[in-house]
Amino acid sequence: MKNRRILTVILALLAVSLTVSALCFGGSAEEPSIYLSDLTPTVATAGWNSVHYDENLNGGKLKLNNGGDPITFEKGLFAHVDSLIEYDLTDIPARKLTAYIGINEGGQGYESYASADFEVKADGASIYKSDVLKFDSKAEFITVTIPEGTKKLSLITTQADGSNYADHTVWCDAKLILD
């Protein structure tokens, strides 16, 4: 009986320790989510070529600047500006959008010309707008609250400098956090 009580106390302390560690170090219980690249958009247009899912223009991995070695992503959306990617959320209980955004680091030598603005709209109303992101900008992680009852979510990229030369934008690890 004494051993059982000790085991119960140890398990309780372990559970508390794991919960505190997760809260203190930014972790959390895995929230239900779905990657945007696993959904079919209702609209997917790009200023040149087409929207790509889970790959860059040349079929390679999606990459973003990290102030050193690039970060590589398995999941995400690639689109040349000016782009519009829309999703019907009518039957999806989404409460947040999370993503790493920036200019794809393609290693082709012309990226230094690239710059773009990123925007997220819910039913036509802007709910997020980035500063101008350039090729040498570090990847920006965004968390955008989606208003309750949103039916249409739009991801938009536009030219920041009047030119679309090499403006290869990516929404890496883009996912909807669900209720």
C-alpha beads as a LAMMPS data file, in Angstrom:
LAMMPS data file: protein, C-alpha beads

179 atoms
178 bonds

1 atom types
1 bond types

-500.0 500.0 xlo xhi
-500.0 500.0 ylo yhi
-500.0 500.0 zlo zhi

Masses

1 110.0

Atoms # bond

1 1 1 0.000 0.000 0.000
2 1 1 2.841 2.361 0.873
3 1 1 4.545 1.694 -2.497
4 1 1 1.291 2.426 -4.329
5 1 1 0.935 5.775 -2.502
6 1 1 4.537 6.699 -3.354
7 1 1 3.974 5.775 -7.002
8 1 1 0.794 7.900 -7.108
9 1 1 2.653 10.892 -5.651
10 1 1 5.547 10.467 -8.114
11 1 1 3.149 10.287 -11.086
12 1 1 1.273 13.373 -9.876
13 1 1 4.530 15.319 -9.472
14 1 1 5.674 14.203 -12.914
15 1 1 2.399 15.414 -14.465
16 1 1 2.715 18.796 -12.737
17 1 1 6.373 19.048 -13.791
18 1 1 5.568 18.351 -17.449
19 1 1 2.735 20.903 -17.424
20 1 1 4.925 23.593 -15.853
21 1 1 7.769 22.838 -18.284
22 1 1 5.439 23.129 -21.265
23 1 1 4.081 26.453 -20.032
24 1 1 7.474 27.912 -19.110
25 1 1 9.258 26.893 -22.289
26 1 1 6.578 27.834 -24.794
27 1 1 5.215 24.374 -25.375
28 1 1 1.606 23.395 -25.117
29 1 1 -0.580 20.427 -25.658
30 1 1 -0.843 19.873 -29.397
31 1 1 -3.723 21.975 -30.661
32 1 1 -5.873 20.489 -33.416
33 1 1 -4.805 22.008 -36.731
34 1 1 -4.801 21.537 -40.474
35 1 1 -2.179 22.651 -43.002
36 1 1 -3.473 25.028 -45.669
37 1 1 -1.544 23.067 -48.293
38 1 1 -3.698 20.030 -47.421
39 1 1 -6.890 21.961 -48.238
40 1 1 -8.213 22.893 -51.669
41 1 1 -8.452 26.662 -52.071
42 1 1 -11.486 28.180 -53.790
43 1 1 -9.165 30.688 -55.523
44 1 1 -5.438 30.278 -56.214
45 1 1 -3.833 32.853 -58.495
46 1 1 -0.258 34.007 -58.845
47 1 1 1.207 36.932 -60.771
48 1 1 3.365 34.526 -62.727
49 1 1 3.196 30.742 -63.096
50 1 1 0.889 29.164 -60.500
51 1 1 0.519 28.582 -56.779
52 1 1 2.659 25.659 -55.600
53 1 1 1.898 23.447 -52.617
54 1 1 4.690 22.091 -50.379
55 1 1 7.369 23.022 -52.943
56 1 1 9.007 26.039 -54.541
57 1 1 8.894 27.072 -58.195
58 1 1 11.477 24.458 -59.182
59 1 1 9.972 21.611 -57.157
60 1 1 12.459 22.013 -54.282
61 1 1 11.916 22.626 -50.601
62 1 1 10.510 25.886 -49.296
63 1 1 13.226 27.949 -47.593
64 1 1 13.302 31.184 -45.621
65 1 1 16.129 33.393 -44.410
66 1 1 17.113 32.860 -40.786
67 1 1 19.943 35.388 -40.580
68 1 1 22.370 32.614 -41.492
69 1 1 21.511 29.144 -42.662
70 1 1 18.059 29.072 -44.267
71 1 1 15.145 27.337 -42.556
72 1 1 13.695 24.538 -44.693
73 1 1 10.015 23.626 -44.539
74 1 1 8.144 20.520 -45.678
75 1 1 4.738 22.228 -45.812
76 1 1 3.520 25.536 -47.170
77 1 1 2.368 27.669 -50.082
78 1 1 4.553 29.274 -52.752
79 1 1 3.258 32.041 -55.021
80 1 1 4.773 34.749 -57.177
81 1 1 3.290 38.204 -56.424
82 1 1 0.646 39.431 -56.981
83 1 1 -1.114 36.434 -55.502
84 1 1 -4.463 35.571 -53.994
85 1 1 -5.189 32.278 -52.235
86 1 1 -8.652 31.908 -50.705
87 1 1 -10.204 29.222 -48.543
88 1 1 -13.838 28.544 -47.690
89 1 1 -14.018 28.203 -43.894
90 1 1 -17.777 27.602 -43.766
91 1 1 -17.328 24.090 -42.328
92 1 1 -13.901 24.601 -40.723
93 1 1 -13.900 25.819 -37.097
94 1 1 -10.697 27.851 -37.474
95 1 1 -9.708 30.315 -34.748
96 1 1 -6.124 31.184 -35.733
97 1 1 -3.783 31.139 -38.705
98 1 1 -0.095 30.535 -38.030
99 1 1 2.718 30.678 -40.598
100 1 1 6.283 31.685 -41.292
101 1 1 6.229 34.240 -44.086
102 1 1 8.869 35.738 -46.340
103 1 1 10.663 35.565 -49.662
104 1 1 11.653 32.064 -50.746
105 1 1 15.398 31.581 -50.573
106 1 1 15.896 29.784 -53.859
107 1 1 19.637 30.166 -54.272
108 1 1 19.372 31.328 -57.884
109 1 1 21.224 34.618 -57.406
110 1 1 18.487 37.076 -58.311
111 1 1 16.570 37.067 -55.018
112 1 1 18.196 40.305 -53.851
113 1 1 15.638 42.123 -56.019
114 1 1 12.699 40.546 -54.209
115 1 1 10.297 42.329 -51.872
116 1 1 6.628 41.880 -51.032
117 1 1 3.771 42.745 -48.705
118 1 1 1.703 40.010 -47.065
119 1 1 -1.912 40.425 -46.010
120 1 1 -4.625 38.212 -44.507
121 1 1 -8.307 39.047 -44.872
122 1 1 -11.375 37.508 -43.248
123 1 1 -14.529 37.981 -45.315
124 1 1 -12.842 40.897 -47.094
125 1 1 -11.695 42.734 -43.949
126 1 1 -7.947 43.011 -43.336
127 1 1 -6.886 41.199 -40.155
128 1 1 -3.113 41.209 -40.757
129 1 1 -0.684 43.231 -42.882
130 1 1 3.085 42.806 -42.835
131 1 1 5.781 45.383 -43.201
132 1 1 7.695 45.106 -46.477
133 1 1 9.618 41.822 -46.468
134 1 1 12.748 41.535 -48.588
135 1 1 14.988 38.632 -49.482
136 1 1 17.340 39.445 -46.624
137 1 1 14.508 39.851 -44.088
138 1 1 14.441 37.119 -41.473
139 1 1 11.509 34.734 -41.579
140 1 1 8.563 36.271 -39.766
141 1 1 6.310 34.050 -37.666
142 1 1 2.712 35.239 -37.570
143 1 1 -0.270 34.261 -35.460
144 1 1 -3.492 35.812 -36.714
145 1 1 -6.783 35.513 -34.856
146 1 1 -9.612 34.608 -37.224
147 1 1 -12.902 36.262 -36.247
148 1 1 -15.625 33.830 -35.229
149 1 1 -17.999 33.052 -38.084
150 1 1 -15.476 33.842 -40.843
151 1 1 -16.535 32.219 -44.110
152 1 1 -13.699 33.264 -46.443
153 1 1 -9.995 33.512 -45.557
154 1 1 -7.750 35.283 -48.097
155 1 1 -3.945 35.208 -48.227
156 1 1 -2.601 38.010 -50.409
157 1 1 0.874 39.051 -51.527
158 1 1 1.581 42.234 -53.459
159 1 1 4.537 44.024 -54.985
160 1 1 6.286 46.262 -52.466
161 1 1 8.450 48.251 -54.871
162 1 1 6.456 48.432 -58.103
163 1 1 8.247 45.444 -59.606
164 1 1 7.466 41.755 -59.336
165 1 1 10.933 40.592 -60.383
166 1 1 11.878 37.526 -58.287
167 1 1 9.073 38.182 -55.780
168 1 1 8.672 34.538 -54.774
169 1 1 6.581 34.602 -51.624
170 1 1 6.012 31.718 -49.227
171 1 1 3.619 30.956 -46.411
172 1 1 5.626 28.179 -44.726
173 1 1 4.160 25.741 -42.228
174 1 1 0.866 27.627 -42.757
175 1 1 -1.920 26.072 -40.746
176 1 1 -5.288 26.728 -39.245
177 1 1 -5.612 26.174 -35.508
178 1 1 -9.035 24.674 -34.897
179 1 1 -11.550 24.922 -32.049

Bonds

1 1 1 2
2 1 2 3
3 1 3 4
4 1 4 5
5 1 5 6
6 1 6 7
7 1 7 8
8 1 8 9
9 1 9 10
10 1 10 11
11 1 11 12
12 1 12 13
13 1 13 14
14 1 14 15
15 1 15 16
16 1 16 17
17 1 17 18
18 1 18 19
19 1 19 20
20 1 20 21
21 1 21 22
22 1 22 23
23 1 23 24
24 1 24 25
25 1 25 26
26 1 26 27
27 1 27 28
28 1 28 29
29 1 29 30
30 1 30 31
31 1 31 32
32 1 32 33
33 1 33 34
34 1 34 35
35 1 35 36
36 1 36 37
37 1 37 38
38 1 38 39
39 1 39 40
40 1 40 41
41 1 41 42
42 1 42 43
43 1 43 44
44 1 44 45
45 1 45 46
46 1 46 47
47 1 47 48
48 1 48 49
49 1 49 50
50 1 50 51
51 1 51 52
52 1 52 53
53 1 53 54
54 1 54 55
55 1 55 56
56 1 56 57
57 1 57 58
58 1 58 59
59 1 59 60
60 1 60 61
61 1 61 62
62 1 62 63
63 1 63 64
64 1 64 65
65 1 65 66
66 1 66 67
67 1 67 68
68 1 68 69
69 1 69 70
70 1 70 71
71 1 71 72
72 1 72 73
73 1 73 74
74 1 74 75
75 1 75 76
76 1 76 77
77 1 77 78
78 1 78 79
79 1 79 80
80 1 80 81
81 1 81 82
82 1 82 83
83 1 83 84
84 1 84 85
85 1 85 86
86 1 86 87
87 1 87 88
88 1 88 89
89 1 89 90
90 1 90 91
91 1 91 92
92 1 92 93
93 1 93 94
94 1 94 95
95 1 95 96
96 1 96 97
97 1 97 98
98 1 98 99
99 1 99 100
100 1 100 101
101 1 101 102
102 1 102 103
103 1 103 104
104 1 104 105
105 1 105 106
106 1 106 107
107 1 107 108
108 1 108 109
109 1 109 110
110 1 110 111
111 1 111 112
112 1 112 113
113 1 113 114
114 1 114 115
115 1 115 116
116 1 116 117
117 1 117 118
118 1 118 119
119 1 119 120
120 1 120 121
121 1 121 122
122 1 122 123
123 1 123 124
124 1 124 125
125 1 125 126
126 1 126 127
127 1 127 128
128 1 128 129
129 1 129 130
130 1 130 131
131 1 131 132
132 1 132 133
133 1 133 134
134 1 134 135
135 1 135 136
136 1 136 137
137 1 137 138
138 1 138 139
139 1 139 140
140 1 140 141
141 1 141 142
142 1 142 143
143 1 143 144
144 1 144 145
145 1 145 146
146 1 146 147
147 1 147 148
148 1 148 149
149 1 149 150
150 1 150 151
151 1 151 152
152 1 152 153
153 1 153 154
154 1 154 155
155 1 155 156
156 1 156 157
157 1 157 158
158 1 158 159
159 1 159 160
160 1 160 161
161 1 161 162
162 1 162 163
163 1 163 164
164 1 164 165
165 1 165 166
166 1 166 167
167 1 167 168
168 1 168 169
169 1 169 170
170 1 170 171
171 1 171 172
172 1 172 173
173 1 173 174
174 1 174 175
175 1 175 176
176 1 176 177
177 1 177 178
178 1 178 179
